[in-house]
Amino acid sequence: MMKGSKANVVEAIGNTPIVKLNSLAKDSICDIYVKLEFMNPGGSTKDRIGAYMLDQAVIDGDLKPGGTIIEGTSGNTGVGLAMWAAVHKYKCIFVLADKQSQEKIDNLRAFGAKVVVCPTNVEPDDPRSYYSVSKRLAQTIPNSFYVNQYDNLHNRNTHYTWTAPEMFEQTQGDFDVFMAGVGTGGTITGCGKYFKEKMPNVEIVGIDCEGSIIAHYKKTGEICEAKSYVLEGVGEDFIPENYDFDVIDDFEVVGDKESFLMTRRLLKEEGIYAGGSAGAAICGALKYAAKQTKKKKILILLHDSGNRYASKIYNDDWMSDNGYLDSSFNVQIKDVLNDIGKKSDLHTITDSATIGEAINIMDSKGISQLPVLNSQEEIVGLVTEKNLVKPVLMGEFQKDDNISLAFSNKYRVVDKNLLLESVGEALLQKEVALITDNGKLTDILTEIDVLQYFSKKGHV
Ligand SMILES: Cc1ncc(COP(=O)(O)O)c(C=O)c1O
């Protein structure tokens, strides 16, 4: 063995750093520190439970040579298990819910694992759910081991015997509150139990998401109906065995949107490239901090890396298509038109007109686009200067040809009560935004109108 090297990649798990948040917590009464678990070789804290649970399964005789490892996983645990399996030469099958990001699915397949994708919005006991499918595969595939991170108590034991002692040693117990996003409950319970034994006054606070049943169960003892949410890894629709609510003092509950926006701020303002549950945890920590009257040191475990969310949280189109981007586009189109004082000197042409007539109107009015209306005054097309030039030059169109030969399809019809963001993409695609009021065309919104609006509002 070379000095200073590890025997294999599994041995490289752990010893992740803890860093202070300098920008996001600057207005908070509390100091916030984050443990960067995405610095594990597989990109998440789940590397630890993957290795630990499988080592234990071998010790307990549950996983035998040549066996197949089966797990229902949101991706991170799959990577942890697949990494261990690659080193120790086992096969893997993973069962995922279809809301999981494509990166996670591709990543597991790249490890050589088989991936089965199941519908998200079915009850856990539905035969199509990923819990049911995982169990069924384990029953039907010979020499297989169903890891079951939800009910396998070696999940929380991983954090009790490894992650928490590591953090305690790093900090010498110099923190008042420990927080983590909750899913299987392994992280919060394992760490919570260890810290409570070492530090009698420590507070353990879980971060749950809106739609999950976990925080509600802790507060009321009741199982409520779960609702769907988009955050990955956080929240559950049942109570896994790994929970011990006695070691969890409280919960903060956060929503998808605030969590995603915070995840992006974490990268922009702190340079930390983490996943959505990290943003959720920081939102939760800031909510908790806002209720405190004295300064506390909060330590948060950030579960996974941002690169698993490149096509989602870190993709502007995905964020805006799903309504998560807070932007200056959050204004109604009619207000934009009012604010810039746009006069509605709209020119149109009827669908019985000729190309020559259209060119005459465009020329005499100095306009480059002309909506075409039928006899009921409905929009049936658009003629643009750009789309006439080539066919006219090439002799393809004659001036007596009907206007319908020259229609452009690069336009979008949008009601003036809608938000400006609904035409943002159209303008970026160089489409013409035709604005209607009760179905009647009232205006054309151009790029220059939008720029004028932002400039007036001081955004540029
Ligand atoms: C990204 C992410 N965050 C948070 C969690 C929650 O951790 P735990 O399952 O230990 O409660 C998970 C678990 O799957 C996760 O993948």
The ligand as a Tripos MOL2 file, in Angstrom:
@<TRIPOS>MOLECULE
LIG
   16    16     1     0     0
SMALL
NO_CHARGES

@<TRIPOS>ATOM
      1 C1        -30.9530   14.5550   -0.3020 C.3       1 LIG1
      2 C2        -31.4550   13.9870    0.9780 C.ar      1 LIG1
      3 N1        -31.6980   14.8240    1.9880 N.ar      1 LIG1
      4 C3        -32.1790   14.3790    3.1530 C.ar      1 LIG1
      5 C4        -32.4520   13.0420    3.3670 C.ar      1 LIG1
      6 C5        -33.0170   12.6130    4.6870 C.3       1 LIG1
      7 O1        -32.1180   11.8600    5.4770 O.3       1 LIG1
      8 P1        -32.6290   10.6540    6.3370 P.3       1 LIG1
      9 O2        -33.1660    9.6180    5.3940 O.co2     1 LIG1
     10 O3        -31.4310   10.1490    7.0760 O.co2     1 LIG1
     11 O4        -33.6970   11.1300    7.2570 O.co2     1 LIG1
     12 C6        -32.2090   12.1480    2.3370 C.ar      1 LIG1
     13 C7        -32.5400   10.7300    2.4700 C.2       1 LIG1
     14 O5        -32.8390   10.0410    1.5110 O.2       1 LIG1
     15 C8        -31.6820   12.6190    1.1070 C.ar      1 LIG1
     16 O6        -31.4240   11.8020    0.0740 O.3       1 LIG1
@<TRIPOS>BOND
     1     1     2 1
     2     2     3 ar
     3     2    15 ar
     4     3     4 ar
     5     4     5 ar
     6     5     6 1
     7     5    12 ar
     8     6     7 1
     9     7     8 1
    10     8     9 2
    11     8    10 1
    12     8    11 1
    13    12    13 1
    14    12    15 ar
    15    13    14 2
    16    15    16 1
@<TRIPOS>SUBSTRUCTURE
     1 LIG1         1 GROUP 0 **** ****
